[in-house]
Amino acid sequence: MIDFNKKTILITGGAGFIGSNLAFWFQENHPDAKVVVFDLFRTGETFSNGNLKSFGHYKNLKGFTGEIIAGDITKKEDLERLRDFKFDYIFHEAAISDTTVYDQKIMIDTNLNAFKDLLKMAKEMGSAMIYASSGATYGNAPAPQTVGREDPANIYGFSKLAMDHLAYDWMKRTGLPIVGLRYFNVYGPREFFKNKTASMVLQFGHQILVGKNPRLFEGSDKILRDFIYIDDVIQANIKACNPKKSGVYNVGTGKARSFQDIVDILQKELGTHLPCEYIPNPYIGQYQFFTQADIEPTREFLGYEPEVTLEEGIRRYIPEIRRLFEEEVRG
């Protein structure tokens, strides 16, 4: 295990879901690390689909005592503020992660071009770069999804794959330590402010708590996803700081579970017996029906081993699902 005390760490997108969990992991486990959070925070600005441009929220950082900088990764003058530091590690989580944004220029500017600016900064500072790629790079590629067999189905997946190509080029040309992590379906605390893009674990949990019958697509027992709890995602990020080899790696459990499983586990944990309602799936043709991460290379080169089953992850998450329901949903 690396001792991060006395190290200087940048987390872009640090007021978002995964970034804020990383910030607290360092604060709790390495209190003498210098952690800098850089985030756009929410502004009320929206995309053409009506969704917010930034899901970063101050409530995700309540209790965080490190340095916080508000800024936009696409603006060079904002990135200049980061040159006051010399980072040992950069965790690049900032991105447009909303797969329903179809503005291709904004997606490429934010996800790809800004990444190149951060790679240049990492090279100048001698920083290790750990960045968020995505399982969306695979699109409808057959399961188990394996690095090197991608087929992105939208501009988001395309932008993340382009990031991976850029990362491989920089690994070869510069020798910079770079690890890309392709997250599959992540769920857990601090995702609430992602609104409609929050996990179905949280969304179903709140449907059940309000007393509504869970609404599932027809055939949901056969729609399978690799759901991964946030604690395992943090584990992968930390192990990526000391890889056997730079590269792009899947971060999932290697086990696919159904949306029906989620509802059944939630009802068991919440002590409810609401009947499910089944509705036609309007997304057939643009919908991944089976995702399962091939994690053998992640095991081999990062020493990563998923520890949290879907049952255990939901059990851990239930107190937070209840708290959010009382404080944020019911208000």
Phi, psi and chi 1 to 4 in degrees:
 res  aa     phi    psi   chi1   chi2   chi3   chi4
   1 MET       -  131.0  173.2   67.5   84.5      -
   2 ILE   -70.6  141.2  -62.4  168.5      -      -
   3 ASP   -91.3  109.7 -177.6    2.5      -      -
   4 PHE   -87.3   -5.2  -67.6   97.3      -      -
   5 ASN   -58.7  139.2  -72.3  -48.7      -      -
   6 LYS    73.8   -2.5  -48.0  -66.0 -174.6 -159.0
   7 LYS   -87.0  155.1  -58.8  -67.2 -173.7 -171.4
   8 THR  -109.9  126.1  -54.9      -      -      -
   9 ILE  -126.6  129.6  -65.0  155.6      -      -
  10 LEU  -104.7  133.2  170.7   64.6      -      -
  11 ILE  -122.7  106.5  -56.0  170.8      -      -
  12 THR   -80.2  147.8   70.9      -      -      -
  13 GLY    66.9   29.3      -      -      -      -
  14 GLY   -73.9   -8.1      -      -      -      -
  15 ALA   -99.8    4.8      -      -      -      -
  16 GLY   -89.7 -168.6      -      -      -      -
  17 PHE   -63.4  -65.6  172.5   28.9      -      -
  18 ILE   -73.2  -40.1  -67.2  168.5      -      -
  19 GLY   -59.8  -43.2      -      -      -      -
  20 SER   -68.7  -35.7   59.4      -      -      -
  21 ASN   -64.0  -38.1  -83.2  -75.0      -      -
  22 LEU   -63.7  -44.5  -97.3  173.4      -      -
  23 ALA   -57.4  -44.1      -      -      -      -
  24 PHE   -71.5  -31.5  -80.9  102.0      -      -
  25 TRP   -60.5  -46.2 -173.6   89.9      -      -
  26 PHE   -66.3  -42.1  -76.9  111.8      -      -
  27 GLN   -60.3  -40.7 -178.0  165.8  -63.6      -
  28 GLU   -79.7  -33.2  -72.3  156.2   16.3      -
  29 ASN  -101.7  -24.1  -67.5  -78.9      -      -
  30 HIS  -138.6   72.1  -61.8  -90.0      -      -
  31 PRO   -62.9  -16.7   17.8  -28.5      -      -
  32 ASP   -95.4    7.8  -69.2  -29.4      -      -
  33 ALA   -76.9  148.0      -      -      -      -
  34 LYS   -96.1  108.6  168.5   74.1  174.4  171.8
  35 VAL  -108.5  125.1 -178.9      -      -      -
  36 VAL  -114.7  122.2  178.4      -      -      -
  37 VAL   -99.7  129.5  157.8      -      -      -
  38 PHE  -121.9  122.5 -176.6   85.8      -      -
  39 ASP  -152.8  148.8 -161.1  -73.0      -      -
  40 LEU   -72.3  -28.9 -178.5   57.6      -      -
  41 PHE    59.6  162.5  -71.6   88.9      -      -
  42 ARG   -80.4  142.3   64.8  178.3   53.6 -164.0
  43 THR  -122.1   -8.5   60.7      -      -      -
  44 GLY    91.9  -13.2      -      -      -      -
  45 GLU   -68.4  144.7  -84.7 -169.3   88.7      -
  46 THR  -128.0  159.5   56.9      -      -      -
  47 PHE   -82.0  176.9  -67.7  114.3      -      -
  48 SER   -64.3  -20.8   56.5      -      -      -
  49 ASN   -82.6   -0.3   63.9    2.0      -      -
  50 GLY    90.3   -9.4      -      -      -      -
  51 ASN   -82.0  153.0  -69.6   -7.4      -      -
  52 LEU   -63.8  146.6  -73.8  167.1      -      -
  53 LYS   -72.8  -30.0  -79.9 -162.0  172.3  174.7
  54 SER  -134.3  133.9  172.4      -      -      -
  55 PHE   -97.3    0.9  -65.2  130.1      -      -
  56 GLY   -61.5  136.4      -      -      -      -
  57 HIS  -143.2  136.1 -158.2  -68.7      -      -
  58 TYR   -59.4  -30.0   81.0   91.5      -      -
  59 LYS   -64.3  -25.1  -74.5 -173.4  178.4  178.8
  60 ASN   -68.6  -17.6  -75.7  -24.5      -      -
  61 LEU  -111.9   10.7  -69.5  171.7      -      -
  62 LYS   -62.2  123.5  -78.2  173.8   81.7  170.3
  63 GLY    98.7   -9.9      -      -      -      -
  64 PHE   -79.8  133.1  175.2   67.0      -      -
  65 THR  -112.1    1.5   55.9      -      -      -
  66 GLY   -77.0 -170.5      -      -      -      -
  67 GLU   -86.0  140.7 -171.3  156.0  -15.2      -
  68 ILE  -124.2  129.0  -63.1  169.1      -      -
  69 ILE  -124.9  127.2  -61.4  171.1      -      -
  70 ALA   -88.3  128.0      -      -      -      -
  71 GLY  -172.6  165.8      -      -      -      -
  72 ASP  -111.0  123.3 -175.2  -25.9      -      -
  73 ILE   -65.2  -16.4   54.9  167.9      -      -
  74 THR   -87.0   -3.5   65.7      -      -      -
  75 LYS  -109.2  116.7  -68.5 -173.6  175.5  161.2
  76 LYS   -60.9  -34.4  -61.3 -130.8 -179.7  -12.5
  77 GLU   -67.3  -29.4   62.7  -91.0   26.1      -
  78 ASP   -72.7  -40.7  -71.8   -0.5      -      -
  79 LEU   -64.5  -27.9  -68.3  179.8      -      -
  80 GLU   -57.6  -31.6  -83.9  -57.8  -51.4      -
  81 ARG   -60.9  -24.0  -65.2 -179.8 -165.3  165.9
  82 LEU   -77.0  -11.8  -60.4  174.6      -      -
  83 ARG   -79.5    0.7  -62.7 -168.6  178.9  -82.9
  84 ASP   -73.1  -11.2  -67.6  -16.0      -      -
  85 PHE  -118.8  166.3  -52.5   91.7      -      -
  86 LYS  -125.1  103.1 -174.4  176.7 -174.4  -62.5
  87 PHE   -83.7  135.6  -64.1  110.3      -      -
  88 ASP   -82.1  -36.8  -62.1  -69.9      -      -
  89 TYR  -135.7  137.0  -62.3   92.6      -      -
  90 ILE  -117.6  121.4  -63.9  173.6      -      -
  91 PHE  -104.9  107.4  -67.1   87.9      -      -
  92 HIS   -98.9   97.1  177.6   41.0      -      -
  93 GLU  -105.7  -14.1  -55.4  -64.5  -31.4      -
  94 ALA   -67.1  135.0      -      -      -      -
  95 ALA  -174.5  165.4      -      -      -      -
  96 ILE   -84.0  112.9  -63.9  172.0      -      -
  97 SER  -105.2    3.0   57.3      -      -      -
  98 ASP   -81.7  110.6 -175.5  -17.2      -      -
  99 THR   -73.0   -7.6   59.2      -      -      -
 100 THR   -97.4   10.1   63.9      -      -      -
 101 VAL   -85.9  123.0  170.8      -      -      -
 102 TYR  -109.1    2.5  -61.4  121.6      -      -
 103 ASP   -74.1  104.0 -173.1  -41.2      -      -
 104 GLN   -69.0  -37.0  -61.7 -175.7   18.9      -
 105 LYS   -65.7  -45.9 -177.7 -179.0 -173.6  -54.9
 106 ILE   -60.8  -41.9  -70.7  176.0      -      -
 107 MET   -62.9  -45.6 -169.2   70.5   81.5      -
 108 ILE   -69.4  -42.4  -64.4  -65.8      -      -
 109 ASP   -56.5  -47.9  -94.0  -12.1      -      -
 110 THR   -76.9  -46.3  -52.4      -      -      -
 111 ASN   -85.3  -37.2  -70.2    1.1      -      -
 112 LEU  -100.4  -55.6 -179.7   62.1      -      -
 113 ASN   -64.2  -40.3  -61.6  -12.1      -      -
 114 ALA   -65.8  -32.7      -      -      -      -
 115 PHE   -61.7  -40.2 -179.9   45.5      -      -
 116 LYS   -62.6  -40.8 -172.0  167.7 -171.4  177.9
 117 ASP   -61.5  -38.5  -69.2  -24.3      -      -
 118 LEU   -71.7  -35.1  -74.2  163.1      -      -
 119 LEU   -63.0  -40.1  -76.7  168.9      -      -
 120 LYS   -61.4  -42.6  -73.7  176.9 -174.8  169.7
 121 MET   -64.7  -42.1 -167.9  171.1   74.6      -
 122 ALA   -60.5  -40.8      -      -      -      -
 123 LYS   -64.6  -44.3 -175.2  168.7 -177.4  -73.8
 124 GLU   -62.9  -36.8  -72.5  163.5   22.3      -
 125 MET   -92.3  -10.7  -66.2 -175.6 -178.8      -
 126 GLY    71.7   33.4      -      -      -      -
 127 SER   -87.0  147.7  -37.1      -      -      -
 128 ALA   -78.2  139.9      -      -      -      -
 129 MET  -114.2  120.1  168.5   67.0   81.0      -
 130 ILE  -118.3  122.4  -61.5   95.1      -      -
 131 TYR  -131.8  158.5   72.7   93.1      -      -
 132 ALA   -86.5  112.7      -      -      -      -
 133 SER   -95.4 -153.7 -178.5      -      -      -
 134 SER  -160.4  147.7  172.1      -      -      -
 135 GLY   -64.0  -15.0      -      -      -      -
 136 ALA   -67.5  -13.8      -      -      -      -
 137 THR   -62.3  -21.9   53.2      -      -      -
 138 TYR   -85.2  -23.5  -64.7  112.5      -      -
 139 GLY    52.3 -123.1      -      -      -      -
 140 ASN   -97.3   19.2  -69.7  -46.2      -      -
 141 ALA   -60.2  144.7      -      -      -      -
 142 PRO   -65.7  149.6   19.9  -28.8      -      -
 143 ALA   -84.4  152.2      -      -      -      -
 144 PRO   -71.3  137.7   26.0  -31.5      -      -
 145 GLN   -73.0  130.6  -77.9   80.5   20.5      -
 146 THR  -126.1  135.8  -56.4      -      -      -
 147 VAL   -56.7  130.4  174.5      -      -      -
 148 GLY   104.6  -10.2      -      -      -      -
 149 ARG  -125.4   71.0  -61.8 -150.2  -50.9 -103.9
 150 GLU  -103.7  155.7  -60.5   85.3    8.8      -
 151 ASP  -157.2   68.7 -177.0   21.1      -      -
 152 PRO   -59.4  139.2   16.4  -26.9      -      -
 153 ALA  -103.2   -3.6      -      -      -      -
 154 ASN  -150.7  172.0   52.4   38.5      -      -
 155 ILE   -64.9  -30.5 -175.9   61.0      -      -
 156 TYR   -62.6  -52.3  169.4   69.8      -      -
 157 GLY   -60.0  -38.5      -      -      -      -
 158 PHE   -62.7  -43.5  177.2   85.9      -      -
 159 SER   -65.0  -37.4   72.5      -      -      -
 160 LYS   -70.3  -37.2  -73.1  -69.8 -178.0  177.1
 161 LEU   -66.5  -38.6 -178.1   56.7      -      -
 162 ALA   -62.8  -36.5      -      -      -      -
 163 MET   -60.3  -43.3  -74.0  175.2   71.5      -
 164 ASP   -63.4  -42.2  -64.8  -21.0      -      -
 165 HIS   -61.4  -42.6  -68.7  -37.6      -      -
 166 LEU   -63.2  -42.0 -176.6   65.4      -      -
 167 ALA   -61.3  -44.5      -      -      -      -
 168 TYR   -61.2  -39.5  -82.6  123.8      -      -
 169 ASP   -62.0  -43.9 -179.5   52.3      -      -
 170 TRP   -69.0  -36.5  -82.7   64.5      -      -
 171 MET   -57.7  -45.2  -71.7  171.1 -148.4      -
 172 LYS   -69.3  -44.9  -88.0 -163.3  -51.7 -138.1
 173 ARG   -79.8  -31.2  -72.7 -167.7  -58.6  104.7
 174 THR  -114.1  -19.8   68.5      -      -      -
 175 GLY    72.6    7.3      -      -      -      -
 176 LEU   -61.4  134.6 -162.9   66.4      -      -
 177 PRO   -70.1  113.2   18.5  -22.6      -      -
 178 ILE  -132.5  130.6  -55.2  171.9      -      -
 179 VAL  -130.6  125.5  173.2      -      -      -
 180 GLY  -101.0  134.4      -      -      -      -
 181 LEU  -115.4  116.1  -61.8  174.0      -      -
 182 ARG   -88.8   95.4  -74.7 -173.7  179.0  164.6
 183 TYR   -70.9  138.7  -55.3  141.6      -      -
 184 PHE   -93.3 -137.2  -82.9   62.7      -      -
 185 ASN   -87.6   96.9  -75.4   69.1      -      -
 186 VAL   -88.9  140.3 -170.3      -      -      -
 187 TYR  -141.2  157.5   66.7  100.4      -      -
 188 GLY   143.1 -179.4      -      -      -      -
 189 PRO   -54.5  148.4  -27.6   35.5      -      -
 190 ARG    76.9   19.8  -60.2 -168.5  177.1   94.1
 191 GLU  -101.6   -6.9   65.2  166.1  -38.8      -
 192 PHE   -55.3  -37.8  175.4   76.4      -      -
 193 PHE   -79.4    6.7  -63.4  104.2      -      -
 194 LYS   -80.0   -1.6  -71.2  176.0   69.2 -179.7
 195 ASN    55.3 -125.2  -62.5    2.8      -      -
 196 LYS   -67.4  -15.7  -74.0 -174.7  -78.0 -172.0
 197 THR   -94.7    4.2   66.5      -      -      -
 198 ALA   -65.1  160.6      -      -      -      -
 199 SER   -62.4  156.3   76.7      -      -      -
 200 MET   -69.2  -20.3  -68.9  -47.4  -62.8      -
 201 VAL   -59.5  -49.5  177.3      -      -      -
 202 LEU   -68.2  -44.8 -178.6   61.4      -      -
 203 GLN   -64.6  -43.6  -66.8 -170.9   50.7      -
 204 PHE   -65.3  -39.2  -78.4  136.2      -      -
 205 GLY   -56.4  -43.9      -      -      -      -
 206 HIS   -75.0  -33.5  -73.5  167.3      -      -
 207 GLN   -58.3  -45.4  -89.3 -179.2   40.4      -
 208 ILE   -66.7  -43.0  -69.4  164.6      -      -
 209 LEU   -65.6  -29.1  -75.0  170.9      -      -
 210 VAL   -81.2   -8.5   88.2      -      -      -
 211 GLY    94.2    7.8      -      -      -      -
 212 LYS   -83.7  145.1  -72.1 -178.1 -177.7  168.7
 213 ASN   -64.4  133.1  -66.2  -14.7      -      -
 214 PRO   -60.9  131.6  -16.0   26.1      -      -
 215 ARG  -103.7  118.1  -58.6 -173.5   80.6 -155.8
 216 LEU  -120.3  153.2  -70.1  152.2      -      -
 217 PHE   -69.2  149.3  -69.3  142.9      -      -
 218 GLU   -56.6  138.2  -69.5  165.8  -10.1      -
 219 GLY    76.1   22.9      -      -      -      -
 220 SER   -65.7  -18.8  -82.6      -      -      -
 221 ASP   -72.0  -13.0   56.3  -27.6      -      -
 222 LYS  -112.5    1.1  -63.6 -178.9 -178.9   66.6
 223 ILE   -92.5  110.5  -59.7  173.6      -      -
 224 LEU  -113.0  138.7  -55.8  172.4      -      -
 225 ARG  -136.1  155.2  -68.8  -86.1 -168.4  -75.1
 226 ASP   -93.2   96.3 -165.5  -30.5      -      -
 227 PHE   -89.3  129.2  -62.4  102.4      -      -
 228 ILE  -127.9  131.6  175.8  164.7      -      -
 229 TYR   -76.7  147.7 -168.8   61.4      -      -
 230 ILE   -54.8  -35.1 -175.4   65.1      -      -
 231 ASP   -60.4  -36.8  -68.9    1.4      -      -
 232 ASP   -73.0  -30.9  -82.9  -26.4      -      -
 233 VAL   -66.7  -41.3  168.1      -      -      -
 234 ILE   -64.3  -43.2  -60.2  -53.3      -      -
 235 GLN   -54.9  -44.7  177.1 -149.0  151.2      -
 236 ALA   -63.5  -40.5      -      -      -      -
 237 ASN   -63.1  -41.6  -87.0  -88.2      -      -
 238 ILE   -68.3  -42.1  -59.5  -48.9      -      -
 239 LYS   -67.5  -26.9  -66.2 -155.0  163.0  147.9
 240 ALA   -68.7  -12.2      -      -      -      -
 241 CYS   -73.9  -17.0  -66.2      -      -      -
 242 ASN  -137.8   62.3 -171.0   23.8      -      -
 243 PRO   -78.3  154.7   31.5  -33.9      -      -
 244 LYS   -70.0  -27.0  -71.9 -175.6 -173.9  169.0
 245 LYS  -154.5  134.6 -171.8  171.2   86.6  169.9
 246 SER   -60.4  150.7  -73.4      -      -      -
 247 GLY   164.6 -173.1      -      -      -      -
 248 VAL  -112.7  129.2  175.6      -      -      -
 249 TYR  -133.2  144.6  -59.8  100.0      -      -
 250 ASN   -75.7  141.5  -72.9  -25.4      -      -
 251 VAL  -124.0   98.5  179.9      -      -      -
 252 GLY  -149.6 -165.7      -      -      -      -
 253 THR   -99.0  -16.2   63.1      -      -      -
 254 GLY    80.5    4.7      -      -      -      -
 255 LYS  -127.9  128.6  -66.9 -177.0  170.9   67.6
 256 ALA   -94.0  137.1      -      -      -      -
 257 ARG  -129.1  160.7  -58.5  -68.4  -63.4  -87.5
 258 SER   -96.0  161.5   72.7      -      -      -
 259 PHE   -64.8  -30.7  -73.6  102.4      -      -
 260 GLN   -62.3  -40.1 -173.2   70.3   57.6      -
 261 ASP   -57.0  -43.8  -73.0  -21.2      -      -
 262 ILE   -58.7  -49.7  -73.5  177.0      -      -
 263 VAL   -62.7  -42.3  168.9      -      -      -
 264 ASP   -64.0  -42.3  -67.2  -13.6      -      -
 265 ILE   -67.3  -43.6  -63.5  164.5      -      -
 266 LEU   -58.9  -45.4  -79.6  164.7      -      -
 267 GLN   -64.0  -38.0  -65.0 -128.4   60.5      -
 268 LYS   -63.7  -45.7 -177.5  176.8  173.2 -138.9
 269 GLU   -70.3  -33.0  -68.5  -64.7  -32.6      -
 270 LEU   -90.1   -6.7  -66.6  167.9      -      -
 271 GLY    70.0   34.9      -      -      -      -
 272 THR  -114.8  163.2   56.9      -      -      -
 273 HIS  -139.3   48.6  -55.4  -80.7      -      -
 274 LEU   -77.8  137.4  -63.5  163.5      -      -
 275 PRO   -71.6  141.7   21.9  -28.0      -      -
 276 CYS   -80.0  145.3  -65.8      -      -      -
 277 GLU  -108.0  134.8  -69.8  177.1   15.4      -
 278 TYR  -110.6  126.7  -63.5   95.7      -      -
 279 ILE  -121.5  154.1   58.2  173.3      -      -
 280 PRO   -61.0  145.0  -18.2   29.1      -      -
 281 ASN   -85.9  112.2 -175.6  -14.1      -      -
 282 PRO   -79.6   -4.7   29.6  -31.5      -      -
 283 TYR  -103.4   12.2  -57.6  110.2      -      -
 284 ILE   -58.1  130.8  -72.0  171.5      -      -
 285 GLY   103.8  -25.9      -      -      -      -
 286 GLN  -129.8   34.7   52.0  179.3  -30.8      -
 287 TYR  -136.2  132.2 -164.3   73.0      -      -
 288 GLN   -81.4  119.6  -69.9  173.5  -60.2      -
 289 PHE   -92.6  -14.3  -82.3   85.9      -      -
 290 PHE  -154.6  105.6 -176.0   15.3      -      -
 291 THR  -118.4  134.6   69.1      -      -      -
 292 GLN  -153.7  119.2 -178.6  178.3  -45.5      -
 293 ALA   -76.5  132.5      -      -      -      -
 294 ASP   -79.8  107.1  169.7   13.2      -      -
 295 ILE  -106.4   10.3   57.8  171.1      -      -
 296 GLU   -59.7  -46.3  -75.7  -48.1  -50.5      -
 297 PRO   -63.0  -33.0  -22.2   34.4      -      -
 298 THR   -65.7  -41.0  -34.2      -      -      -
 299 ARG   -61.6  -47.0  -76.2 -171.5  168.4  111.1
 300 GLU   -68.0  -45.3 -177.6 -179.6   -8.8      -
 301 PHE   -98.6  -19.1  -65.8  107.5      -      -
 302 LEU  -111.5  -13.6  -61.0 -171.1      -      -
 303 GLY    71.2   25.0      -      -      -      -
 304 TYR   -84.1  136.5  163.2   80.5      -      -
 305 GLU  -140.7  112.5 -168.4   60.8   53.5      -
 306 PRO   -60.6  138.7   19.2  -27.8      -      -
 307 GLU  -115.7  -16.4  -64.9  170.8   -6.2      -
 308 VAL  -113.4  115.7 -173.7      -      -      -
 309 THR   -73.5  167.0   63.2      -      -      -
 310 LEU   -60.9  -41.3 -173.6   60.9      -      -
 311 GLU   -60.8  -45.9  -75.6   81.1   -0.6      -
 312 GLU   -70.0  -39.8  174.2   60.2   23.1      -
 313 GLY   -61.6  -45.5      -      -      -      -
 314 ILE   -65.2  -39.0  -69.7  175.8      -      -
 315 ARG   -59.6  -44.5 -166.0  173.3  -57.0  122.7
 316 ARG   -65.1  -32.4  -70.9 -174.5 -166.4 -178.5
 317 TYR   -82.6  -22.6 -163.7    8.9      -      -
 318 ILE   -53.2  -47.2  -72.7  -72.0      -      -
 319 PRO   -57.8  -37.8  -22.2   32.4      -      -
 320 GLU   -72.7  -37.2  178.2   66.6   -1.9      -
 321 ILE   -60.9  -42.4  -69.1  173.1      -      -
 322 ARG   -66.0  -44.3  -73.9 -172.0 -173.7  -82.7
 323 ARG   -60.9  -46.5 -175.9 -167.0   70.6   79.0
 324 LEU   -61.8  -38.9  -73.6  164.0      -      -
 325 PHE   -60.9  -46.2 -179.7   70.1      -      -
 326 GLU   -69.1  -42.5  -66.9  -60.1  -30.7      -
 327 GLU   -92.2  -32.8  -65.5  179.1   15.7      -
 328 GLU  -108.2  -36.5  -59.8  -72.8  -10.2      -
 329 VAL   -84.3  -54.3  178.7      -      -      -
 330 ARG   -77.9  -32.6  -75.9 -139.6  -67.2 -135.5
 331 GLY    63.3      -      -      -      -      -
